[in-house]
Amino acid sequence: MCHIVAMPSVNMRQLRDTKRLKAWLRAGKTVELCDRNKRIARIIPENLEKSPANWPDFEALAKEIIGDRVLPGADLLIEERGRY
């Protein structure tokens, strides 16, 4: 079984759309730069190793703030919508 994955490519005009280009590079993809349907360059992402983010303990934080109360979210939503 063969899996061929096309390399993302942009032409000179699309190069202005840096949001999409940055997203591809951050995802680790190599991007082809084309001019009149001919490849003229490859943009290769920099391999920067990042340490995994240390997420806070949201459950303990919620327990500290709210305690053992159960918040009636659906009731509050119905109450808010009823005002309009």
N, C-alpha and C positions, 0 to 999 in steps of 0.2 A: 504494500500500500504506500503510495507516495503522496505527501502533502506539500504542495507548492504554495507558498505564501508570498503574495506580491509585496514588494518593498514600496512603502509610500513614496510618492513623488510629487513635486511641486514645480510649476514653471516660474518664470521670472516675475510675472504679475502676481501670482499667488504667494510669492515670497513675502509680500506685504502683510499677509495674514499670519502674524507671528504667534497668535494664540494657538492655532492648530499645529504649527511647526513645533512650538515649545512642548505641547502635549505629547507629540510623537517622540521627541527627544527625551523627555522625562520618563516615558515608558520604555526607553532603551532601544528604540527603533532607529535604524539608519535610514536617512531620507535622501532620495535622489533629487538633484536640481537639474531641470531640463530647460533647453532653449530650442524652440521649434521642433519638439519631439525627439531631440537628441540629448542624451545624458551628457552633461558637462562637468558635473561634480557630485560628490557624495558628502553629506553632512553626517558625521559620526558622533554619537553622544559621548560625553565625558563620563567615565566610570567613576562616579563618586559614591563611595560606600557610606551610607548613613546608618547610624545606630537606630534600633527600633525605638519608637516613641514610648515613653513611660506614661501611660494613661493613669489618671487618678482613680481611686476606688469610688466610683459614682454611687454604688449601693450604700457604702458606709456614710458618704456625704449626705445622701438623701435621708438616711436614717437619723443622722445628727440634726438635720434641719426640720424634717417633718415628724420624726418620731414614729409611733405605731399607728398614727391616723391613716385612714383610707380616704383618699380624695375622690369625691364623686365627679369625675370628669364629664361624663355624659349628662348628668343632671345640670351641671354648670353651663354646658353648651346649649342645652334645651332652654334653660332659663335666659341665657343671653339672646338667643334667636327669637324668643317670645316677645322681647321688647320692641322689635321692629315690625 
